[in-house]
Amino acid sequence: MAMTVRFLRTAPSMAFPDGRLLAVRDTQVYLLAPDGWTRLGAPRTRSAEPLDREAAEDWCEREGWDLHLLDAVPG
């Protein structure tokens, strides 16, 4: 059975004006990094904004990321 993935966007910063993309599968949080999804050790996602799949796709398109990465969250 496939686990549901939830997407979030971190708050904007100078280095990342559109925030960064996070994915949550089960209780584990991953950050989309140049080499793919990176597992976060002690995530703090309280300030991250929830995104639906369409908004996560829009984020990827704006940032130049391959949309297939949204289906490649580890789990």
N, C-alpha and C positions, 0 to 999 in steps of 0.2 A: 504494500500500500504506500503510495507516494505521500510524503508529508507536504503540507501547505507551506508555501513561502510567502512571507510578508515583506514588503519593501518599505524603506524609510529614506528620508533625505536629511542629512545633517544641516545645521544652521550654516548660512553663508559665512565665508571668511575672506580675508584678503587673498589668500592662496587659492581658495576654491569659492569663487563668487556665486556659484550655483549650488553650493554644498557638495557633499559626497553621497554616493549611493550605498545604502546598507541593505542587507537581506537577513531575515530571521527565519531559520528553519528549526522547528521544534523550539528549543530554548537557546540555540547557538546563534550568535550574530557574526556576520561576515561583512567585510568592507570590500568594495570593488576597487582594486588596485591595478597598476599597469600590467602585472603578471597574472591577473585573474582574481578570484575571490580569496581574501585573506581572513582567516579566523581571528576574531578579537578575543583576547584573554578575559578581560573584565570590562565588558561593555557597559556604557552608560548611555542609554538611548532615550532618556526622558525628554530631552529637548529636541529629539529628531521628529520630523513631520512624517506621518504615515502617507504612503503613496499607494494608489491602486496600480494595477498592472499597466494601464494605459499611460498614467503619469510617469511610471518608471521607464516605459518605452520612450516617451517624450524626452525625459532627462538624458537617456542614452543617445538619442538622435542629436540633441543640442551639444552634448559633450563629445560626440564622435565615437561612441562605443558601439560594438557589434551587439545587436539585439539578441542574438543567440546566447549571450552571457546570462541573460535573465533566466534561461532554462538550465544553466550550468551551475547553479548554487550547490555546493557540496551537501551531502546528506546521506 
